[in-house]
Amino acid sequence: MLYWLLYEKLFPFFHPFRIFRYLTFRTAFASLTALLIALFIGPYVIQKLREFQIGQFVRDDGPQTHLKKSGTPTMGGVLICIAILLPTALWSDPANPLVWITVFSTMAYGTIGFADDYIKVVKRRSLGLTARAKLMWQGLVGALVAAALVALDQFKMFSTQLSAPFIKSLRPDLLWHRWPATEPHLALLAFVPFVIWVTLWLTLSSNAVNLTDGLDGLAIGCTIIAAGALTVLTYVSSHVVFADYLELQRMPLAGELTVFCGSMVGASIGFLWYNAHPAEIFMGDVGSLALGGAIGTVAVIIRQELLLPFIGGIFLLEAFSVMLQVGSYKLRKKRIFKMAPLHHHFEQLGWNESKVIARFWIGALVFALFALTTLKLR
């Protein structure tokens, strides 16, 4: 709204307001605004969660050191969502449809997480929504996001061409356009590959962050790193000079997502202030699903979803550790890890919580830096 008011409306009367046209300026202030919002309203949110007795239920079959965390206020993801969405609305261009698609995705996945957390709190058990129900709703949100992007593609405001790391010439189009004109009823099938592709990535991304959220500050610290990498990627993907130099698929409208990613960085840093070990508040599924959905949506929009395994490397490792553990037990009746997700495996090996968190943050940083180096290695 500040962009619309100060630049589009008041700039002709007061020329210093031209500074609001620059993405770097608005991204920096969006990040700072998000940080301040999280820091200032954090104590209020923690107090209200305690008053409503919204505390974490800890499984008794997990690491015994976690039992003391039982009752710590959860659903702190509400704080994260507020701290992301308000600065985005203030500092981004409200006429940009990609911003609103990303905001919708974040809120929708956050709503699924809220429902999951609510059931856990009311039922006083560690299981919330059933796996089938959660996947169904996540898939529906992913399909809606894909449908919105397909609609923008028809107006030349988005490209369904995929960017492949390391291979600049490989840009397959996931939207099939060349169906015979004599068979218009088959035209709907042209959307199917792209919708399935987007839905799979968003579902994987949201669940991966959710599975990583098991130690104080682990998921939010990795989110700061991933969101920082996405801030760089969105900026260079929209910049005419950088995109041409790096031979990226240029997406001018995606530039406004730099403001969103900056807000995510600031909000995550602010939340980490209260979530650092020993945590005063947990993000809950409302936070982890929202952040995972946001990361996946931004990556899909800038056509860098194939970089997600590196941008969010720790998230993907955590998710695959669970898949391998479950698959191995079902097929062989044997476990690969002492406990899944992966961070619990290292706890069972004797690493203390702070060491696991710090080393996983280092791993996340290495993954993110590698993702950024692929921009030139093409």
N, C-alpha and C positions, 0 to 999 in steps of 0.2 A: 504493500500500500504506500510505503514511503517513496518507492521508485515512481509509482504512478502519480503521486501528489507532487513531489518535489522536482522530479525531472520532466515528466510529460506535461504537467499543468503549470508549474511555476517557473520552470527554466526560462521561458521567453521573457519573463519579467525580472529574473534575477540570475544572471549568467553563471555565478559561482556554483549553482546547483548542477552544472554539467558533470561534476564529479560523480554524481549518482548514476551516470551512464556506464561507468567502468565496472566490469565484473569483479576485478581484483579488490576494489574498494568495498563493494557491497558484500562480497564473500567474507572479507576480513571482519566487517562490522556484524554480519550475520553470525559468524562464529563467536565473536565477543558477546553479542546479545544473548545467544544460546547459553554460553557459559555463565553469564550473570544471572539469567533466569533460573538455571539449575541450582546455582549456589544459594540464591536468595530464597527460593520457595522450597528448597530441599528440606530444611528443618520443619517447616509447616506440614509438608506431605508426610514426613516420618511420624510426626506427632499425631496426625489424623489417622494414619494407618494403625498406630498403637491404640488409639481410642476406639476404633472399630474392631480391634482385636484381629486384624488381618496379618497373621503371623505365618512363617514358613513351617510346613510339616516336613520333618526329616525322616527318611526311611531308616528303619533300624537294621536293615541288611547291608547298609553302606558302611563307609569308614566310620569307626566309632568316634573319632575326633570331631565329626560333624554334628553329633547329637546335641552338643552345647549350643548349636545355632538355632535349634528349634524355638519358634516364637519370634524370631527376628522379623520385623515388618517386611512383607513382600508386596508384589504388584507395584514396585517402584518404577516400572516401565511407563506408568502414567506420567511421571515427572519427565522422563526422557522424551516422550511423544510431545508434551506441551513445549518443552525447550527446543525441539526441532521445528515444530509446525508454526509457532508464533514468529520466530525470526524469518522463516521462509516466506510467510505471508507478508511480513514487513518489508523485506529487502529484495524480493524477486519480482519479476514482471508478471502481474496477475493475468495478462493476456496470453501467457505461454501455456499451451495445453500439456506439454510434457511435465511441467511442474505439478499440475493438478493430478495427472495420472500417477505420478510418484507419491504425492500426498495421499491419494485414495488408496494406493497399495499399502502404504505404511499404516494408515488408519484401519484398513480392513484386516490386515494380519494382526495388528494390535488388538482388534476387537475379538478375533478368534482366541488370542492368548488371554484376553480378559475373561472370556467365558470359561476357559480352561482353569484359570486361577480361581475364579469364583466358585467353581464346583469343588476344587481342592479345599478351599477355605471352609465352605459350608459343610461338606462331607467329612472334613477333617481326615483326609487320606491323600496319599501322594499321587494318586491317579485322578486325572480330571476328565476331559473329553476322551471318548474311546479313540483308538488310533484310526479306526475307519471314519469316524465323524470328523476328526481333525483333518485327515487327508482330503476328505470330500470338500470341506469348506476351503481349504488351501487351494485345491485344484480349481474350484469355482472362481476364486479371486484371480488366480493366474490366468484363467481363460478370459475373464473380463478385461484384464490388462492387455492381453494379446489382441482381443477384439478391438479395443480402443486404438492400439498401435496400427492395426490393419486399416482402420478407418482413416487414420492420419496418413498412411501410405497412399491411399487413394487421392489425397489432396497434395501429394508431393511434400509433405511435412515430416516424413519419416522414411527410412529405408529398411527393408527387410533383408538386405544383403548382409551376410555374415562376414566379419573380419576374423581372419585366422592368424594367430601369432606366428612369427617367423616367415610366413609365406604371404607377401604383399599382393601377389597376383591372384590368390585364391579368395574369391568373394562369391560363394554360392548364394543364390536367392532362395530363401525358404518359402517364398510365396509363389505358387505355380500360376503363371498368368496365361499360359498358352493352351488353354482348353479349346476344343473346336467350337466355333460359333454356333454350329448346328445343334450342339448339346449344352444349352445354357444351364440345365439342371445340374450339370457337373461342376459348374463354376464354384459352388460352395466348397467343393473338395480342395480347391486351391488354397484355402485358409487352414486346412487341417494340419499340415506339417508345422507351420509357424506357431499355431495355437498349442500344439502338443509340446513343441520345443520350449516355448516360454513358460508354460505351466510346469514342466519338469524342473527347469532351472530355479524358478521362484520357490517351488515346494522344497527342493533340495537346500537352497540357501536359507530359507526360514527355519527349517528343521535343524540344519547344521549349527546355526547360532544357538538355537534352543538347547541342543545337546552339549554345547560347550559351556553353557551357563551352569557350572557346578561348583566353582570355587570363587572366593571373594575377589572380585576385580578381574577375573580371567577373561570372560566374554567381553566386557566393556573395554578392557585394554586392547584386545585384539580388534574390536570394532573401531577404536580410534585410529589404529594403523590402517585398517582396510578403508575407512572413510577418507583418510588422508590421501591414500593412493587414488581413490576414485575422484577426489577433488582435482588432482593433477590431470587425470585422464579425461574428465569432462571438459576441463578448460582447453587442453590441447586439441581435443576432438572438435571443438567449435571454433577454434582460432584459425583464420585463413592462412596465416604464415606457418604456424607450427604444424597444422594438419598437412599442409603441402610438403613441408620439409621432412616430416616423419612418414609421409605417404600413407596417412590415415584416411579413412572414409570421413569426410567432413560433414558434421551435422550442426548447422548454425543454431537451431533452436535448443539443442542440448546444453548450450552454454549456461542457461539459467539454472541448470541442475548443479552447477558449481556452487551456487548460493545454498542450495539444499544440502549438498555434501559438507560445506563449511559449517552449516548449522548442526549437522550430525556430529562433526568433530567437536564443536564447542559443547554441545549437550552431553556428549559422552565423557568429556573431561570433567564437566561439572558433576555428573553422576558418580564418576570414579572417586571424587572427593569423599563421598559418603559410602561408597561400595568397597573402598580399599580395605584390606585385611587389618583388623577384624571389622567386618561389614556392619554398618548401622542399618542398611536396607538392601534388599535383593530386588532385582529387576522383575523377576517372575516371567511367565510366558508372555504377558502383555508387552514386556520390553524386548525379550529375545526374538519373538516372532515378528514384531514390528521392525526391529533392526535388520533381521535377516531378509525380510521382504523388501525393505528399502535398498539394501545392498544389491540384491538380485535384480530389482527393477531398474536401478541406475545402470548396472552392467549391461542389461538387455537393451536399454534405450540407446546407449552409446555403442552398441554392437560389439562389446568386449566380454561377452559372457564366457568365452573360452579361456579368458584370463582369470575367471573367478577361482579356479583351483589354486592360483598363486596369490591373487588379491586377498582371498580369505583362506589361505593354506591351512591354518590350524583348524578352522571350522570344518573343512573338508576331511582332514585327518580324523577329527573327533567323530564325524558322521560315519566314515568308512570303518572305523574301529568297532562301532556298534553293529554295523551290517556284517562285518566279518565274524564278530563274536556270536551273533544270533545265528548266522548261516552255519558256522562251524558246529555249534551245539546241536542244531536241528539235524544236520547231516551226519555228524560223527560222534555226537554226545560228548564232545571235548571242547574246552574253551581255549582260545588262543591267548587271551589276556587274563591277568588275574582278576580284573574287573573292567567293565566298559561303562562310560566312555574312557578314552585314553588317559585323561588326567587322573582318573581314579587308579588306573594300573600303576602309574608311577608313585602314587601315594602308598599303594600296597607294597611297592618295592622299598619303601622307607624314606622317600623324599618328603620333606615337610611341605606344607601347603604353599608357603611363600616362595620356596625354591621352584616348585612346579609352575607357579604363576609367572615368575620372572623369566624362567627358561622358555616357556611357551610364548611369552611376549617377544623374546628375542627371535624365536622361530617365526613368529608372525611378521616381524620386521624384515627378516631375510627374504621371506616369500614375497612380501609387497615390493621390496626393492628389486627383486628379480622380475616381477611383473612389469615394473616401469622400464627396466632395461630392454625388454622385448620390443619397446616402441622403436628402438633404433636397429635392433637385430632383426631386420626383415630382408 
